[in-house]
Amino acid sequence: MAEHKKWEGTVSTTLENANADQIWPFWKDFYGINKWFPGQTTCEGIHGNNGEPGCIRYCGDLPVPAIDGTASSWTRERLIAIDDIEKSFSYEILECNFGVKSYVASVKIDPVAAGDNGRGCRIEWRFTLEPVEGWRLEDMVRNYEVRLKSMVKNMEAAVFDQSS
C-alpha cells in the first residue's frame, strides 16, 4: 500500500504600515475572522470562550466549492493554542463539507523593520493537511497567498482608520 505524504504550505506577507502589536488583536479574535477574510460572511463561536484554547468556531460561506451538494461551504474549527507574547496561534479543522481532512494551521506575527517608520510586521501562515482529491497543493498555496494579502490589506486599513 502506497503511503501518501501530507501536504504542507507556507505563505507570508510583510506589512509596512502596521506593527505586530496593532495587527495581533485582529488575528487573536478567533470568532471574528470573517471581518477580514474575503468572501466569508459568517463566523461565530459555538463552544468555549473566544481566544481560549479549545474554543470552536463555525465559519460559513467560504469561497471553496462544497462537495456535499449544498450551496455553501463551511467548517468547524478548534483553537489549539494561542500565545500573546509570541503573537501566534494554531487551529485545526474538525469538520467541513469540502473534502479537507487532518488540517492543522498556525499563524505567527513577527515585528520587522519596514515602511517609512521602520516598524512593520511579517505574518506567516503555515498549514498541513491530507491531499484533497481534485485539488493541487500549488493552487491551494496560491489561494492562501491571495487571501492573506487581502486580509492584511483590510487589517492595515482598520489600523489606519483607528489612528486617524
Salt bridges, closest charged atoms under 4 A:
ASP21 OD1 - LYS87 NZ 2.89
ASP29 OD2 - LYS35 NZ 3.02
GLU77 OE1 - ARG57 NE 2.63
ASP84 OD1 - LYS28 NZ 3.14
GLU86 OE1 - LYS108 NZ 3.31
GLU92 OE2 - ARG78 NH2 2.78
GLU95 OE1 - ARG76 NH1 3.04
ASP110 OD1 - LYS108 NZ 2.87
GLU124 OE2 - ARG122 NH1 3.41
GLU124 OE1 - ARG126 NE 2.89
GLU130 OE1 - HIS4 NE2 2.47
ASP139 OD2 - ARG136 NE 3.09
ASP139 OD1 - ARG142 NH2 2.77
